[in-house]
Amino acid sequence: MGLLYALLIGALAGWLAGKIMKGGGFGTLLNIILGIVGGVVGNWLFGMLGVHIGSGIVGDLLTGVIGAVVILFVAGLFKK
């Protein structure tokens, strides 16, 4: 059940990050995949900074969205 939760939150985070980046995305499917990876990156990044956004769905979603935006930004640098 935890894996399904992580995939759903990551997919939603990737979709939201694609909307936030406006043109910096790679299409809906790849944004969703990057959102799943972004959730991992967000957790790592916030852990390194000692920042705790919160717990529950909202905290997990915010962490995933921020991580996915970072991933989309970095991937966009290589896209050009």
N, C-alpha and C positions, 0 to 999 in steps of 0.2 A: 504494500500500500504506500510506503514511503517513496518508492521509485516513481509510482504513478503520480503522486502529489508533486514531486520535483519536476517531472516532465510537463505537467499541466501548468504549473507556475512559471516554469522556464519558457514554455510556448507563449503564454500570455505576455510575459516580460519581453520576449523578442518581438512580438507583434507591436506592443506599445513603444518599444525603442525604435522600431522602424518608422512609426508615426512621428515620434519626437525628432528623429534625424532628418525627415523630409528630403528625400532624394539621396540621402547618404546610405540608404539601405540596399539590399541585394535581392529584393523580392520577398514575398510573404514567407515562402517555405524556408529559404535560407535565413531570414530574420528570426524565424521560430527556432531553428537549430542554433543560431548564434545566441539566442536568448537562453537556451538551456545551458550552453557553455558560459554565458554571461552570469548566470546564477552562481556558478562555481567561482568565476573570477571575482564577482562582487563579494562573496563570502571571504575569499582570500584577501582581497584588497582591504575590506573593512577590518578584518582580523589583524592585518599588518598595521593598520592605522590606530587600532584600539577603539574603533567606533562601533557602537551597537545601536542599530536603528530601532529595533523592537522585535517582538515575537509575534507569531501568528501569520495569517495570510498576508496582511498588509505589509508587515516588516519583510517577509520573504519576497513579496512582489516588488517592493521598493529596492531591495538589494539586487534582485534579478534585473530590474529595469536599468539601474545605474551600471551594473556590470555589463549588460548588453549594449548600452550606449557607449561605454568605453571600448568594447570589442568592435562595434560598428565604426567608431571613429578611427581606431587603429587600422582596421581592415580597409576603410576608405582611403587611408594614406597610401596603401599598397595598390589600390584599385586604379589610381590615376596614372 
